[in-house]
Amino acid sequence: GSGINAEYFVVGTGYLNEDESEPKVGRLLVFRWDGTNLRQVAGTEVMGAVNCVTEVCGKILAGVNNKVTVFEFKEDEGLKVECKYHNTLMALYLRARGRFILVGDLLRSMALLVYRQLEGRLEDIAKDYRANWMTQVEILDDETFLGAEHCHNLFVCVKVVEEGDRKLLPFVGLYHLGENVNVFREGSLVLQNPSGAPSLVHKTVLYGSANGAIGIIGCIEKDLFDLL
C-alpha cells in the first residue's frame, strides 16, 4: 500500500541440545528488504528443525523434521499454518513447480505431492518406494524428477504408474557419478545459444558436490538419446 517495492527472505532454524539426537524446536523467520534496510517482520516457533524452505502458489513451504508444512504469510498478520503432510521420515529437500511438490526424504527416496489450494491440504500422488538416503532432488519437468543419493548415484523417476492401490514414481535411469551431490540448480555455465541456432539441449541443471565439484546435466529429446 505504501508503493515501496520489497523483497522477503525466509530463514529456517533449529535448536540442538547436547542430550537430543535431533532438534525438537526451531523457528521460521521472515525478513523484509526494502532496498536499504533488512528487518524481521514475522516469526513463529516450530516443533523441530526447519530443514528446507521454498515457495508454492505464493505460500511458504517448509520441511520441519518429518512434516511438510504450508504457511500463509501476511506482513500485518504474521505466519499461519495452513496445512501439513506427515508421511515422511525426515523431509530434507523440497522443490515446487506450480502446485506440485517433490519431497526428498532421509531414507524413503522421493514423493510427489500436490497442493490443493482451494481445499487447503497437501496430498501425495506418487512415491518411489525404494529405500534411498537422499542428498538432493530436482524437478526437471512435469513428468521427470531427478534425485541424488548417498551412494553417489544420480537417478531419474517419472510419474505416475498405478500398481494396485499404489501410485509409483518409476525408476527409469541411474548414473554412478562418484560424487556426493548436495545441491541442484537450474542454469548453465555458458551463455545459452549465442548464435541463435536451435539447441539440442532444452534444459540444463547444475550440480555441486561435497568435494567441490561443479557439473552440468542436460535434458535432450528421446530421439537424440536413442541415437547417442
N, C-alpha and C positions, 0 to 999 in steps of 0.2 A: 504494500500500500504506500510505502514511502518513495517508491521509484528507484531505490538503490538496488543494484544487482548484487547478489550474494551467492557464495558457494558454501556448501555444507560438507564437513568432513566427519565421518563416523569412526569411532575408535572403540575397540573391544578390549577388555582387560580381564585378568583373573588373579586371585589371591591364593598363593600356595603356602600352606603351613608345613613345617617340618614333619609333623606327625600325620599328614594326609598324603595318600597316594596320588590324588588329583584334586584340583581346586574345587571347592564347594560353593564359592561365592565369586562373582565378578561384577563388572559394570559395563554398560553400553552408554557411551558419551557422544553427544553431537556438538560440534563446534561450527560457528558461523564465521566466514571470512568475507569481509566487505571490500577487500582491496587494500585495506590499511591495517585493520585490526582482526585478530583471531580471538574469539571468546566463546566460552561454553554456554550453550543456550538450552541444553536438555541433558538429562542423565537418568538412568534407572539401574537399580541393583538386580542382578540375575542370579539364578541358582546354578552356578558353575562358571567355568572359563568360557569366554567368547573366542572360539577357535577361528571363525571366519565371518566376514560381513560382505554382503553385496546388495544390489537393488533389484526388486522385482515389481513391475507395474506401479512405480512411484512409491513403493513401500520399502522399508529396511528389512532385509532378510539376514538372519544371523544363525550360525551354528553354535549352540550353547550346550557343551557336554554331549549328551545323547539326544538332544532335541534340535529341530529346525523350527525357528520361530519367526513369524512375520510381525513387525512392529509398525504401527502407524505413527507418523511424526507430524506435529504441527507446532510451530515455534511458540504460539500462545497457549498451547495445551500440553506440550511435552511429548513423551513417548508412551504409547499404549499398546499392550499385546493384543493382536487381533486373532491369531490362531497359532497352533503348534502341531508339529508332526513328531511322534515319539519313537517310531520303529527304526532306530539306528543304535548301533553300539557306541559310536562316537562320531559325530558329524564334524569332520575335519575340513572339508573343502566344499565350496558351493559355486556353481555357475548358473546364470539365468539367461534365458533367451525368450523374450516375450513373457508368456505366463508359465513356461516350462522351466524346471529347476533340476539340475544334475547335482547329486549329493555323492561325495567321496567319503566312504566310511573307513574307520580304523581297520576293520577285518572283513567287512561284508561287501567289499567291492563298490559297485555303483548302483544307485537307484535314481529313477526318473520320476519326478513329482510334477503335478500341475497345480497351480494356484487358482482356485475357484473364487475369484474376487467378489462376485455377487453373493456367494454363499458364505464367504469369509472362512475358507478352510483350505488345507493342503491335502492332496490325495495322491497316493503313489499309483502310478500307472504301469510301471515295469521295473524289473530288477535284474541284475546279473547275480545269480545265486551261487556263483563260485566264491570261495574264500580268497580274498585278495587284501593285503595290507596296503592301502592306497597311500601314495605320496603326492598326487595331484590329479586333477581332472579338467577336461575342457570340452565344450560343445563345438563340434566342427560345423554342423548344420542341423536342420530339423530332424534328421534321421540318423545322424552319425555322432558317436561320442568317443572321446579319446581319454585313456587313463594311463597313469604311470604307477608302478607298484614296487615294493621294497626289494624284489629280486632283480631290480634294474631292467625290467621289461617295460615296453610300451605296448598297449593293446587297444583294439578298437571294437566297440559294440554298436549294434544298430537296433532300432526299435521297429515294431513291437511284435513279438511272436507269441501266440497263445498256446499254452501246453496244459490242457486240463483247466484247472482253476487258476493257474499261474500265468502271468504275463511277463515275458522274458525280454532281457536285452541280450540277444545272442552275440556270442563272441565270434568275430569274423577275421581277426588279424592279430598277429603277435610279432614283435621285433625285439630281440635282445640287444639293448643299447649298451649295457655295461656301465651305465651311469645312473646315479641316484637323482632322478629328476624331481625337483621340488617347486618348479614354477612353470606355467604355460602362459603365454600372452600372444594374442593375435597381432601380427605385424610382420615386418620384413627387415632385413639387414641392408637392403639396397633400394633405390628408387624403383617403383613398380612401372614397367613398360615405358621407359623414357622415350622410345621411338614411336610409341602409339600402336605398335603391332600387337595382334592378338596374343594373349599369353596362354601357354599350355598348363600353367598352374593357376587355379582360380581362387585359392586361398592359402595363406601361409600362417603357421603358428610357430613362434619362437619358444624354445625351452631353455631353462637354466638348470644346472645340476649342482649338487653339493660340492663337487670337485672344482667348480668354477668354470665348467664348460658351457658354452652357448651354442645352440644348434637351431636348425630350422626344419620344420615338417611341412611339406607341400601337398595339397589336395589336387588330384588330377582326375580327368574323366575315365570311366571304366574302359573305354575302347583303347585309350592310350596305355592304361595299366596292363591290359591284356597283351598289347603289342610288346611292351617292355618286359 
